[in-house]
Amino acid sequence: MKFTIRELNENDYDTILTKWWKDWRWTPPPKDFLPKDGKGGVVVYDGEIPVCAGYIYITNSKVGWCDWIVSNFEYDKKTKRREALSFLIEVLTETLKLNGCKYSYALLKSDSLIDIYKKNGYIKADSYNTEMIKTL
């Protein structure tokens, strides 16, 4: 399967991503919680159809973080959605590597997404129960 990928832009948050997060019954993160345009967010397409998107954060250590992975709930090709998500994880992981990261970190709740990460060489570290954020 041949997918294309492009960097997320400022409009994608409002026109694509918030709808996808709400479709999956997730609370969208605040826009300013996410990396800015061209600094870690990408979207995967199947032809003209956006299928999935995600972000990376690059730290001041050798750790990079993959997060906010979300897919198009209305994309009706489940097998192709999994392939697109796998492609997305490959791209984000390689981007971290190219930016000098030695480790890629992800916090996951979705069993199907955990399986996709495992197929991309990730190993389970620990389970977590609570995600905590404080607005400063």
N, CA, C and O atoms as CSV, one atom per row, in Angstrom:
chain,resi,resn,atom,element,x,y,z
A,1,MET,N,N,0.849,-1.181,0.000
A,1,MET,CA,C,0.000,0.000,0.000
A,1,MET,C,C,0.887,1.233,0.000
A,1,MET,O,O,1.850,1.314,0.762
A,2,LYS,N,N,0.566,2.168,-0.836
A,2,LYS,CA,C,1.334,3.412,-0.952
A,2,LYS,C,C,0.538,4.553,-0.326
A,2,LYS,O,O,-0.512,4.942,-0.838
A,3,PHE,N,N,1.041,5.082,0.777
A,3,PHE,CA,C,0.449,6.242,1.427
A,3,PHE,C,C,1.355,7.438,1.190
A,3,PHE,O,O,2.542,7.283,0.902
A,4,THR,N,N,0.792,8.621,1.314
A,4,THR,CA,C,1.592,9.840,1.280
A,4,THR,C,C,1.490,10.512,2.644
A,4,THR,O,O,0.574,10.247,3.423
A,5,ILE,N,N,2.435,11.370,2.905
A,5,ILE,CA,C,2.472,12.033,4.208
A,5,ILE,C,C,2.839,13.492,4.007
A,5,ILE,O,O,3.607,13.833,3.107
A,6,ARG,N,N,2.288,14.346,4.849
A,6,ARG,CA,C,2.677,15.755,4.829
A,6,ARG,C,C,2.661,16.286,6.257
A,6,ARG,O,O,2.034,15.713,7.148
A,7,GLU,N,N,3.366,17.391,6.448
A,7,GLU,CA,C,3.371,18.020,7.764
A,7,GLU,C,C,1.997,18.614,8.046
A,7,GLU,O,O,1.328,19.117,7.143
A,8,LEU,N,N,1.587,18.551,9.302
A,8,LEU,CA,C,0.347,19.195,9.708
A,8,LEU,C,C,0.545,20.705,9.678
A,8,LEU,O,O,1.641,21.204,9.933
A,9,ASN,N,N,-0.524,21.420,9.366
A,9,ASN,CA,C,-0.464,22.875,9.392
A,9,ASN,C,C,-1.484,23.410,10.396
A,9,ASN,O,O,-2.259,22.647,10.973
A,10,GLU,N,N,-1.477,24.700,10.595
A,10,GLU,CA,C,-2.326,25.325,11.615
A,10,GLU,C,C,-3.811,25.017,11.428
A,10,GLU,O,O,-4.527,24.839,12.413
A,11,ASN,N,N,-4.283,24.952,10.185
A,11,ASN,CA,C,-5.701,24.706,9.913
A,11,ASN,C,C,-6.132,23.274,10.217
A,11,ASN,O,O,-7.304,23.039,10.511
A,12,ASP,N,N,-5.215,22.319,10.153
A,12,ASP,CA,C,-5.565,20.907,10.344
A,12,ASP,C,C,-6.164,20.624,11.722
A,12,ASP,O,O,-7.010,19.740,11.860
A,13,TYR,N,N,-5.736,21.357,12.723
A,13,TYR,CA,C,-6.271,21.147,14.072
A,13,TYR,C,C,-7.786,21.327,14.064
A,13,TYR,O,O,-8.520,20.497,14.599
A,14,ASP,N,N,-8.251,22.424,13.448
A,14,ASP,CA,C,-9.680,22.732,13.433
A,14,ASP,C,C,-10.454,21.972,12.366
A,14,ASP,O,O,-11.616,21.628,12.578
A,15,THR,N,N,-9.835,21.707,11.234
A,15,THR,CA,C,-10.572,21.104,10.115
A,15,THR,C,C,-10.545,19.584,10.091
A,15,THR,O,O,-11.420,18.962,9.488
A,16,ILE,N,N,-9.552,18.973,10.738
A,16,ILE,CA,C,-9.431,17.513,10.702
A,16,ILE,C,C,-9.350,16.907,12.099
A,16,ILE,O,O,-10.183,16.082,12.473
A,17,LEU,N,N,-8.357,17.314,12.858
A,17,LEU,CA,C,-7.987,16.599,14.087
A,17,LEU,C,C,-9.024,16.644,15.198
A,17,LEU,O,O,-9.306,15.610,15.803
A,18,THR,N,N,-9.602,17.810,15.489
A,18,THR,CA,C,-10.570,17.855,16.592
A,18,THR,C,C,-11.771,16.956,16.306
A,18,THR,O,O,-12.303,16.325,17.220
A,19,LYS,N,N,-12.197,16.893,15.058
A,19,LYS,CA,C,-13.312,16.001,14.700
A,19,LYS,C,C,-12.926,14.547,14.951
A,19,LYS,O,O,-13.707,13.793,15.531
A,20,TRP,N,N,-11.727,14.142,14.519
A,20,TRP,CA,C,-11.296,12.763,14.720
A,20,TRP,C,C,-11.246,12.425,16.205
A,20,TRP,O,O,-11.744,11.375,16.612
A,21,TRP,N,N,-10.656,13.290,17.019
A,21,TRP,CA,C,-10.579,13.001,18.456
A,21,TRP,C,C,-11.974,12.863,19.054
A,21,TRP,O,O,-12.220,11.967,19.861
A,22,LYS,N,N,-12.877,13.739,18.664
A,22,LYS,CA,C,-14.251,13.671,19.187
A,22,LYS,C,C,-14.973,12.426,18.680
A,22,LYS,O,O,-15.731,11.806,19.425
A,23,ASP,N,N,-14.740,12.049,17.402
A,23,ASP,CA,C,-15.356,10.826,16.865
A,23,ASP,C,C,-14.961,9.599,17.686
A,23,ASP,O,O,-15.775,8.696,17.880
A,24,TRP,N,N,-13.716,9.560,18.168
A,24,TRP,CA,C,-13.233,8.439,18.979
A,24,TRP,C,C,-13.542,8.637,20.470
A,24,TRP,O,O,-13.101,7.854,21.311
A,25,ARG,N,N,-14.306,9.694,20.788
A,25,ARG,CA,C,-14.694,10.036,22.154
A,25,ARG,C,C,-13.493,10.373,23.047
A,25,ARG,O,O,-13.452,10.032,24.230
A,26,TRP,N,N,-12.533,11.045,22.442
A,26,TRP,CA,C,-11.364,11.547,23.164
A,26,TRP,C,C,-11.501,13.053,23.278
A,26,TRP,O,O,-12.082,13.693,22.402
A,27,THR,N,N,-10.980,13.611,24.328
A,27,THR,CA,C,-10.937,15.060,24.467
A,27,THR,C,C,-9.731,15.579,23.689
A,27,THR,O,O,-8.601,15.182,23.973
A,28,PRO,N,N,-9.951,16.455,22.716
A,28,PRO,CA,C,-8.806,16.994,21.972
A,28,PRO,C,C,-7.874,17.773,22.906
A,28,PRO,O,O,-8.338,18.489,23.793
A,29,PRO,N,N,-6.588,17.633,22.708
A,29,PRO,CA,C,-5.662,18.434,23.512
A,29,PRO,C,C,-5.781,19.900,23.093
A,29,PRO,O,O,-6.141,20.186,21.951
A,30,PRO,N,N,-5.487,20.824,23.993
A,30,PRO,CA,C,-5.474,22.230,23.571
A,30,PRO,C,C,-4.461,22.412,22.438
A,30,PRO,O,O,-3.419,21.757,22.411
A,31,LYS,N,N,-4.773,23.289,21.528
A,31,LYS,CA,C,-3.915,23.499,20.358
A,31,LYS,C,C,-2.493,23.873,20.758
A,31,LYS,O,O,-1.534,23.425,20.130
A,32,ASP,N,N,-2.353,24.682,21.790
A,32,ASP,CA,C,-1.011,25.113,22.177
A,32,ASP,C,C,-0.259,24.068,22.995
A,32,ASP,O,O,0.865,24.312,23.434
A,33,PHE,N,N,-0.877,22.902,23.202
A,33,PHE,CA,C,-0.214,21.760,23.839
A,33,PHE,C,C,0.600,20.979,22.807
A,33,PHE,O,O,1.497,20.214,23.161
A,34,LEU,N,N,0.280,21.179,21.540
A,34,LEU,CA,C,0.878,20.417,20.440
A,34,LEU,C,C,2.059,21.159,19.834
A,34,LEU,O,O,2.116,22.387,19.895
A,35,PRO,N,N,3.014,20.415,19.241
A,35,PRO,CA,C,4.120,21.085,18.535
A,35,PRO,C,C,3.573,21.994,17.434
A,35,PRO,O,O,2.530,21.708,16.847
A,36,LYS,N,N,4.267,23.064,17.166
A,36,LYS,CA,C,3.836,24.023,16.146
A,36,LYS,C,C,4.068,23.470,14.742
A,36,LYS,O,O,4.800,22.497,14.563
A,37,ASP,N,N,3.441,24.095,13.754
A,37,ASP,CA,C,3.514,23.687,12.350
A,37,ASP,C,C,4.930,23.314,11.931
A,37,ASP,O,O,5.892,24.031,12.206
A,38,GLY,N,N,5.029,22.179,11.263
A,38,GLY,CA,C,6.301,21.750,10.715
A,38,GLY,C,C,7.314,21.305,11.757
A,38,GLY,O,O,8.475,21.062,11.426
A,39,LYS,N,N,6.896,21.196,12.995
A,39,LYS,CA,C,7.823,20.838,14.069
A,39,LYS,C,C,7.414,19.542,14.763
A,39,LYS,O,O,7.534,19.424,15.982
A,40,GLY,N,N,6.937,18.582,13.999
A,40,GLY,CA,C,6.666,17.297,14.610
A,40,GLY,C,C,5.327,16.674,14.339
A,40,GLY,O,O,5.099,15.539,14.756
A,41,GLY,N,N,4.424,17.354,13.659
A,41,GLY,CA,C,3.127,16.775,13.369
A,41,GLY,C,C,2.995,16.407,11.910
A,41,GLY,O,O,3.347,17.195,11.032
A,42,VAL,N,N,2.484,15.200,11.639
A,42,VAL,CA,C,2.287,14.756,10.258
A,42,VAL,C,C,0.933,14.079,10.104
A,42,VAL,O,O,0.360,13.568,11.067
A,43,VAL,N,N,0.437,14.089,8.878
A,43,VAL,CA,C,-0.813,13.413,8.540
A,43,VAL,C,C,-0.545,12.479,7.359
A,43,VAL,O,O,0.183,12.824,6.428
A,44,VAL,N,N,-1.146,11.292,7.416
A,44,VAL,CA,C,-1.004,10.277,6.371
A,44,VAL,C,C,-2.268,10.268,5.518
A,44,VAL,O,O,-3.386,10.311,6.031
A,45,TYR,N,N,-2.065,10.212,4.209
A,45,TYR,CA,C,-3.169,10.189,3.245
A,45,TYR,C,C,-3.191,8.893,2.454
A,45,TYR,O,O,-2.152,8.300,2.161
A,46,ASP,N,N,-4.405,8.469,2.118
A,46,ASP,CA,C,-4.641,7.427,1.126
A,46,ASP,C,C,-5.285,8.157,-0.044
A,46,ASP,O,O,-6.488,8.417,-0.032
A,47,GLY,N,N,-4.497,8.483,-1.041
A,47,GLY,CA,C,-4.993,9.330,-2.132
A,47,GLY,C,C,-5.295,10.711,-1.580
A,47,GLY,O,O,-4.406,11.388,-1.063
A,48,GLU,N,N,-6.549,11.130,-1.690
A,48,GLU,CA,C,-6.971,12.441,-1.185
A,48,GLU,C,C,-7.570,12.358,0.218
A,48,GLU,O,O,-7.941,13.381,0.794
A,49,ILE,N,N,-7.667,11.159,0.767
A,49,ILE,CA,C,-8.342,10.961,2.057
A,49,ILE,C,C,-7.329,10.975,3.201
A,49,ILE,O,O,-6.412,10.154,3.226
A,50,PRO,N,N,-7.490,11.910,4.153
A,50,PRO,CA,C,-6.625,11.868,5.332
A,50,PRO,C,C,-7.030,10.672,6.203
A,50,PRO,O,O,-8.209,10.494,6.509
A,51,VAL,N,N,-6.044,9.853,6.599
A,51,VAL,CA,C,-6.337,8.621,7.319
A,51,VAL,C,C,-5.936,8.688,8.787
A,51,VAL,O,O,-6.691,8.243,9.652
A,52,CYS,N,N,-4.767,9.234,9.082
A,52,CYS,CA,C,-4.309,9.295,10.466
A,52,CYS,C,C,-3.259,10.384,10.616
A,52,CYS,O,O,-2.703,10.874,9.634
A,53,ALA,N,N,-3.000,10.753,11.863
A,53,ALA,CA,C,-2.030,11.809,12.132
A,53,ALA,C,C,-1.421,11.579,13.507
A,53,ALA,O,O,-1.960,10.838,14.330
A,54,GLY,N,N,-0.289,12.227,13.736
A,54,GLY,CA,C,0.358,12.128,15.036
A,54,GLY,C,C,1.467,13.150,15.168
A,54,GLY,O,O,1.807,13.857,14.220
A,55,TYR,N,N,2.017,13.210,16.360
A,55,TYR,CA,C,3.029,14.208,16.698
A,55,TYR,C,C,4.230,13.559,17.365
A,55,TYR,O,O,4.146,12.462,17.918
A,56,ILE,N,N,5.350,14.271,17.297
A,56,ILE,CA,C,6.520,13.917,18.098
A,56,ILE,C,C,6.977,15.151,18.864
A,56,ILE,O,O,6.809,16.290,18.428
A,57,TYR,N,N,7.559,14.875,20.017
A,57,TYR,CA,C,8.211,15.900,20.819
A,57,TYR,C,C,9.670,15.480,20.931
A,57,TYR,O,O,9.971,14.325,21.235
A,58,ILE,N,N,10.565,16.414,20.687
A,58,ILE,CA,C,11.988,16.131,20.825
A,58,ILE,C,C,12.468,16.823,22.085
A,58,ILE,O,O,12.256,18.023,22.260
A,59,THR,N,N,13.113,16.074,22.959
A,59,THR,CA,C,13.530,16.586,24.253
A,59,THR,C,C,14.997,17.004,24.221
A,59,THR,O,O,15.654,16.916,23.184
A,60,ASN,N,N,15.497,17.455,25.358
A,60,ASN,CA,C,16.908,17.809,25.468
A,60,ASN,C,C,17.744,16.624,25.947
A,60,ASN,O,O,18.894,16.786,26.355
A,61,SER,N,N,17.155,15.438,25.892
A,61,SER,CA,C,17.868,14.198,26.195
A,61,SER,C,C,17.882,13.350,24.926
A,61,SER,O,O,17.619,13.866,23.840
A,62,LYS,N,N,18.176,12.101,25.042
A,62,LYS,CA,C,18.161,11.192,23.887
A,62,LYS,C,C,16.789,10.558,23.678
A,62,LYS,O,O,16.648,9.608,22.907
A,63,VAL,N,N,15.761,11.096,24.382
A,63,VAL,CA,C,14.406,10.559,24.301
A,63,VAL,C,C,13.533,11.468,23.460
A,63,VAL,O,O,13.517,12.685,23.646
A,64,GLY,N,N,12.805,10.860,22.531
A,64,GLY,CA,C,11.758,11.552,21.792
A,64,GLY,C,C,10.435,10.907,22.136
A,64,GLY,O,O,10.392,9.745,22.540
A,65,TRP,N,N,9.367,11.644,21.980
A,65,TRP,CA,C,8.059,11.179,22.416
A,65,TRP,C,C,7.088,11.212,21.247
A,65,TRP,O,O,6.922,12.250,20.607
A,66,CYS,N,N,6.440,10.075,20.962
A,66,CYS,CA,C,5.360,9.990,19.971
A,66,CYS,C,C,4.033,10.113,20.713
A,66,CYS,O,O,3.814,9.437,21.718
A,67,ASP,N,N,3.152,10.973,20.217
A,67,ASP,CA,C,1.884,11.131,20.934
A,67,ASP,C,C,0.804,11.704,20.038
A,67,ASP,O,O,1.050,12.111,18.903
A,68,TRP,N,N,-0.415,11.723,20.595
A,68,TRP,CA,C,-1.603,12.261,19.963
A,68,TRP,C,C,-1.898,11.599,18.624
A,68,TRP,O,O,-2.338,12.252,17.678
A,69,ILE,N,N,-1.651,10.304,18.557
A,69,ILE,CA,C,-1.965,9.524,17.359
A,69,ILE,C,C,-3.483,9.385,17.270
A,69,ILE,O,O,-4.140,8.985,18.232
A,70,VAL,N,N,-4.018,9.715,16.122
A,70,VAL,CA,C,-5.464,9.645,15.927
A,70,VAL,C,C,-5.734,9.292,14.470
A,70,VAL,O,O,-4.934,9.595,13.585
A,71,SER,N,N,-6.879,8.644,14.236
A,71,SER,CA,C,-7.216,8.260,12.864
A,71,SER,C,C,-8.628,8.699,12.506
A,71,SER,O,O,-9.445,9.039,13.362
A,72,ASN,N,N,-8.874,8.675,11.221
A,72,ASN,CA,C,-10.161,9.049,10.649
A,72,ASN,C,C,-11.166,7.940,10.944
A,72,ASN,O,O,-11.089,6.856,10.367
A,73,PHE,N,N,-12.108,8.216,11.843
A,73,PHE,CA,C,-13.124,7.250,12.258
A,73,PHE,C,C,-13.973,6.786,11.077
A,73,PHE,O,O,-14.450,5.652,11.060
A,74,GLU,N,N,-14.160,7.654,10.099
A,74,GLU,CA,C,-15.025,7.351,8.948
A,74,GLU,C,C,-14.296,6.615,7.823
A,74,GLU,O,O,-14.919,6.196,6.848
A,75,TYR,N,N,-13.004,6.462,7.956
A,75,TYR,CA,C,-12.244,5.715,6.943
A,75,TYR,C,C,-12.611,4.249,7.114
A,75,TYR,O,O,-12.240,3.630,8.111
A,76,ASP,N,N,-13.332,3.690,6.157
A,76,ASP,CA,C,-13.977,2.391,6.336
A,76,ASP,C,C,-13.122,1.184,5.984
A,76,ASP,O,O,-13.623,0.061,5.941
A,77,LYS,N,N,-11.862,1.402,5.738
A,77,LYS,CA,C,-10.987,0.289,5.363
A,77,LYS,C,C,-10.098,-0.046,6.551
A,77,LYS,O,O,-8.968,0.435,6.645
A,78,LYS,N,N,-10.610,-0.870,7.453
A,78,LYS,CA,C,-9.925,-1.136,8.722
A,78,LYS,C,C,-8.495,-1.642,8.535
A,78,LYS,O,O,-7.580,-1.180,9.216
A,79,THR,N,N,-8.301,-2.580,7.624
A,79,THR,CA,C,-6.962,-3.120,7.402
A,79,THR,C,C,-6.031,-2.029,6.890
A,79,THR,O,O,-4.882,-1.936,7.322
A,80,LYS,N,N,-6.521,-1.209,5.977
A,80,LYS,CA,C,-5.693,-0.119,5.451
A,80,LYS,C,C,-5.439,0.941,6.517
A,80,LYS,O,O,-4.386,1.579,6.509
A,81,ARG,N,N,-6.388,1.140,7.436
A,81,ARG,CA,C,-6.174,2.088,8.525
A,81,ARG,C,C,-5.008,1.615,9.387
A,81,ARG,O,O,-4.156,2.412,9.780
A,82,ARG,N,N,-4.974,0.317,9.680
A,82,ARG,CA,C,-3.868,-0.233,10.476
A,82,ARG,C,C,-2.536,-0.071,9.736
A,82,ARG,O,O,-1.517,0.248,10.349
A,83,GLU,N,N,-2.550,-0.289,8.427
A,83,GLU,CA,C,-1.335,-0.102,7.629
A,83,GLU,C,C,-0.901,1.361,7.647
A,83,GLU,O,O,0.290,1.652,7.753
A,84,ALA,N,N,-1.854,2.277,7.545
A,84,ALA,CA,C,-1.534,3.701,7.576
A,84,ALA,C,C,-0.986,4.101,8.945
A,84,ALA,O,O,-0.039,4.883,9.029
A,85,LEU,N,N,-1.571,3.576,10.009
A,85,LEU,CA,C,-1.071,3.859,11.359
A,85,LEU,C,C,0.339,3.310,11.544
A,85,LEU,O,O,1.185,3.957,12.161
A,86,SER,N,N,0.587,2.130,11.016
A,86,SER,CA,C,1.929,1.543,11.096
A,86,SER,C,C,2.927,2.408,10.336
A,86,SER,O,O,4.036,2.646,10.814
A,87,PHE,N,N,2.538,2.874,9.162
A,87,PHE,CA,C,3.383,3.768,8.374
A,87,PHE,C,C,3.658,5.066,9.152
A,87,PHE,O,O,4.787,5.557,9.172
A,88,LEU,N,N,2.630,5.605,9.782
A,88,LEU,CA,C,2.783,6.817,10.589
A,88,LEU,C,C,3.800,6.606,11.707
A,88,LEU,O,O,4.675,7.445,11.914
A,89,ILE,N,N,3.690,5.496,12.424
A,89,ILE,CA,C,4.620,5.195,13.524
A,89,ILE,C,C,6.041,5.054,12.973
A,89,ILE,O,O,6.993,5.535,13.587
A,90,GLU,N,N,6.187,4.401,11.828
A,90,GLU,CA,C,7.517,4.281,11.200
A,90,GLU,C,C,8.102,5.659,10.900
A,90,GLU,O,O,9.270,5.913,11.194
A,91,VAL,N,N,7.306,6.541,10.321
A,91,VAL,CA,C,7.770,7.881,9.953
A,91,VAL,C,C,8.143,8.683,11.198
A,91,VAL,O,O,9.200,9.312,11.239
A,92,LEU,N,N,7.280,8.663,12.208
A,92,LEU,CA,C,7.567,9.416,13.435
A,92,LEU,C,C,8.817,8.881,14.122
A,92,LEU,O,O,9.641,9.659,14.602
A,93,THR,N,N,8.964,7.569,14.172
A,93,THR,CA,C,10.131,6.948,14.802
A,93,THR,C,C,11.406,7.304,14.052
A,93,THR,O,O,12.415,7.648,14.667
A,94,GLU,N,N,11.363,7.224,12.737
A,94,GLU,CA,C,12.541,7.567,11.932
A,94,GLU,C,C,12.892,9.050,12.080
A,94,GLU,O,O,14.069,9.410,12.110
A,95,THR,N,N,11.883,9.901,12.172
A,95,THR,CA,C,12.122,11.329,12.374
A,95,THR,C,C,12.833,11.571,13.697
A,95,THR,O,O,13.748,12.391,13.773
A,96,LEU,N,N,12.415,10.863,14.735
A,96,LEU,CA,C,13.100,10.990,16.028
A,96,LEU,C,C,14.562,10.558,15.900
A,96,LEU,O,O,15.467,11.225,16.401
A,97,LYS,N,N,14.771,9.439,15.227
A,97,LYS,CA,C,16.136,8.932,15.037
A,97,LYS,C,C,16.993,9.941,14.279
A,97,LYS,O,O,18.138,10.190,14.657
A,98,LEU,N,N,16.451,10.517,13.220
A,98,LEU,CA,C,17.186,11.497,12.427
A,98,LEU,C,C,17.487,12.777,13.210
A,98,LEU,O,O,18.388,13.537,12.855
A,99,ASN,N,N,16.724,13.003,14.274
A,99,ASN,CA,C,16.939,14.173,15.121
A,99,ASN,C,C,17.802,13.866,16.339
A,99,ASN,O,O,17.851,14.646,17.291
A,100,GLY,N,N,18.491,12.707,16.298
A,100,GLY,CA,C,19.448,12.382,17.351
A,100,GLY,C,C,18.895,11.643,18.550
A,100,GLY,O,O,19.607,11.447,19.535
A,101,CYS,N,N,17.650,11.231,18.488
A,101,CYS,CA,C,17.079,10.489,19.607
A,101,CYS,C,C,17.552,9.040,19.569
A,101,CYS,O,O,17.684,8.438,18.504
A,102,LYS,N,N,17.800,8.505,20.739
A,102,LYS,CA,C,18.184,7.102,20.871
A,102,LYS,C,C,16.983,6.249,21.292
A,102,LYS,O,O,16.952,5.043,21.048
A,103,TYR,N,N,16.006,6.886,21.921
A,103,TYR,CA,C,14.819,6.191,22.413
A,103,TYR,C,C,13.569,6.918,21.939
A,103,TYR,O,O,13.544,8.145,21.835
A,104,SER,N,N,12.537,6.137,21.656
A,104,SER,CA,C,11.230,6.702,21.347
A,104,SER,C,C,10.258,6.226,22.413
A,104,SER,O,O,10.182,5.034,22.709
A,105,TYR,N,N,9.527,7.153,22.979
A,105,TYR,CA,C,8.633,6.892,24.100
A,105,TYR,C,C,7.196,7.163,23.676
A,105,TYR,O,O,6.938,8.111,22.935
A,106,ALA,N,N,6.265,6.346,24.137
A,106,ALA,CA,C,4.848,6.557,23.840
A,106,ALA,C,C,4.008,6.092,25.027
A,106,ALA,O,O,4.286,5.046,25.613
A,107,LEU,N,N,2.994,6.857,25.379
A,107,LEU,CA,C,1.994,6.464,26.371
A,107,LEU,C,C,0.750,6.042,25.596
A,107,LEU,O,O,0.210,6.826,24.816
A,108,LEU,N,N,0.297,4.823,25.802
A,108,LEU,CA,C,-0.803,4.292,24.998
A,108,LEU,C,C,-1.880,3.665,25.866
A,108,LEU,O,O,-1.592,3.071,26.905
A,109,LYS,N,N,-3.122,3.804,25.427
A,109,LYS,CA,C,-4.248,3.146,26.086
A,109,LYS,C,C,-4.927,2.139,25.160
A,109,LYS,O,O,-5.441,1.118,25.617
A,110,SER,N,N,-4.927,2.425,23.882
A,110,SER,CA,C,-5.631,1.606,22.902
A,110,SER,C,C,-4.871,0.313,22.617
A,110,SER,O,O,-3.713,0.348,22.202
A,111,ASP,N,N,-5.528,-0.832,22.842
A,111,ASP,CA,C,-4.892,-2.131,22.585
A,111,ASP,C,C,-4.485,-2.292,21.126
A,111,ASP,O,O,-3.419,-2.835,20.834
A,112,SER,N,N,-5.328,-1.823,20.206
A,112,SER,CA,C,-4.985,-1.973,18.785
A,112,SER,C,C,-3.777,-1.105,18.434
A,112,SER,O,O,-2.943,-1.517,17.627
A,113,LEU,N,N,-3.669,0.073,19.016
A,113,LEU,CA,C,-2.513,0.918,18.766
A,113,LEU,C,C,-1.260,0.333,19.416
A,113,LEU,O,O,-0.170,0.425,18.853
A,114,ILE,N,N,-1.409,-0.261,20.586
A,114,ILE,CA,C,-0.284,-0.943,21.246
A,114,ILE,C,C,0.251,-2.046,20.335
A,114,ILE,O,O,1.464,-2.202,20.195
A,115,ASP,N,N,-0.648,-2.808,19.717
A,115,ASP,CA,C,-0.232,-3.876,18.791
A,115,ASP,C,C,0.543,-3.311,17.599
A,115,ASP,O,O,1.532,-3.903,17.165
A,116,ILE,N,N,0.103,-2.184,17.079
A,116,ILE,CA,C,0.795,-1.565,15.941
A,116,ILE,C,C,2.196,-1.123,16.358
A,116,ILE,O,O,3.155,-1.323,15.612
A,117,TYR,N,N,2.321,-0.530,17.531
A,117,TYR,CA,C,3.644,-0.138,18.029
A,117,TYR,C,C,4.532,-1.368,18.188
A,117,TYR,O,O,5.699,-1.340,17.797
A,118,LYS,N,N,3.997,-2.445,18.755
A,118,LYS,CA,C,4.784,-3.678,18.931
A,118,LYS,C,C,5.302,-4.190,17.595
A,118,LYS,O,O,6.453,-4.614,17.493
A,119,LYS,N,N,4.452,-4.152,16.564
A,119,LYS,CA,C,4.866,-4.619,15.239
A,119,LYS,C,C,5.942,-3.720,14.637
A,119,LYS,O,O,6.619,-4.112,13.686
A,120,ASN,N,N,6.101,-2.526,15.183
A,120,ASN,CA,C,7.132,-1.593,14.735
A,120,ASN,C,C,8.345,-1.602,15.657
A,120,ASN,O,O,9.142,-0.664,15.647
A,121,GLY,N,N,8.488,-2.669,16.460
A,121,GLY,CA,C,9.693,-2.856,17.260
A,121,GLY,C,C,9.671,-2.247,18.646
A,121,GLY,O,O,10.685,-2.291,19.343
A,122,TYR,N,N,8.570,-1.690,19.062
A,122,TYR,CA,C,8.471,-1.139,20.417
A,122,TYR,C,C,8.242,-2.270,21.409
A,122,TYR,O,O,7.629,-3.285,21.076
A,123,ILE,N,N,8.735,-2.090,22.621
A,123,ILE,CA,C,8.503,-3.070,23.685
A,123,ILE,C,C,7.743,-2.400,24.825
A,123,ILE,O,O,7.875,-1.198,25.055
A,124,LYS,N,N,6.955,-3.189,25.525
A,124,LYS,CA,C,6.170,-2.661,26.632
A,124,LYS,C,C,7.087,-2.406,27.820
A,124,LYS,O,O,7.865,-3.273,28.218
A,125,ALA,N,N,6.986,-1.213,28.377
A,125,ALA,CA,C,7.808,-0.863,29.526
A,125,ALA,C,C,7.007,-1.035,30.815
A,125,ALA,O,O,7.384,-1.839,31.669
A,126,ASP,N,N,5.931,-0.308,30.967
A,126,ASP,CA,C,5.127,-0.373,32.174
A,126,ASP,C,C,3.711,0.040,31.823
A,126,ASP,O,O,3.477,0.629,30.768
A,127,SER,N,N,2.786,-0.259,32.683
A,127,SER,CA,C,1.401,0.163,32.503
A,127,SER,C,C,1.160,1.389,33.368
A,127,SER,O,O,1.739,1.522,34.446
A,128,TYR,N,N,0.316,2.269,32.899
A,128,TYR,CA,C,-0.013,3.439,33.704
A,128,TYR,C,C,-1.518,3.535,33.839
A,128,TYR,O,O,-2.266,3.037,32.997
A,129,ASN,N,N,-1.949,4.175,34.898
A,129,ASN,CA,C,-3.369,4.296,35.152
A,129,ASN,C,C,-3.871,5.731,35.067
A,129,ASN,O,O,-5.037,5.965,34.751
A,130,THR,N,N,-3.011,6.674,35.344
A,130,THR,CA,C,-3.441,8.063,35.419
A,130,THR,C,C,-2.509,8.955,34.625
A,130,THR,O,O,-1.288,8.868,34.747
A,131,GLU,N,N,-3.088,9.794,33.827
A,131,GLU,CA,C,-2.333,10.811,33.099
A,131,GLU,C,C,-2.616,12.130,33.795
A,131,GLU,O,O,-3.775,12.482,34.012
A,132,MET,N,N,-1.583,12.852,34.140
A,132,MET,CA,C,-1.781,14.097,34.883
A,132,MET,C,C,-1.134,15.265,34.146
A,132,MET,O,O,-0.003,15.172,33.667
A,133,ILE,N,N,-1.880,16.367,34.068
A,133,ILE,CA,C,-1.425,17.582,33.404
A,133,ILE,C,C,-1.822,18.764,34.273
A,133,ILE,O,O,-2.907,18.776,34.855
A,134,LYS,N,N,-0.958,19.741,34.361
A,134,LYS,CA,C,-1.289,20.969,35.089
A,134,LYS,C,C,-1.055,22.150,34.163
A,134,LYS,O,O,0.016,22.278,33.569
A,135,THR,N,N,-2.043,23.003,34.042
A,135,THR,CA,C,-1.890,24.228,33.279
A,135,THR,C,C,-1.183,25.232,34.178
A,135,THR,O,O,-1.616,25.478,35.303
A,136,LEU,N,N,-0.107,25.805,33.687
A,136,LEU,CA,C,0.695,26.737,34.493
A,136,LEU,C,C,0.300,28.184,34.228
A,136,LEU,O,O,0.872,29.099,34.820
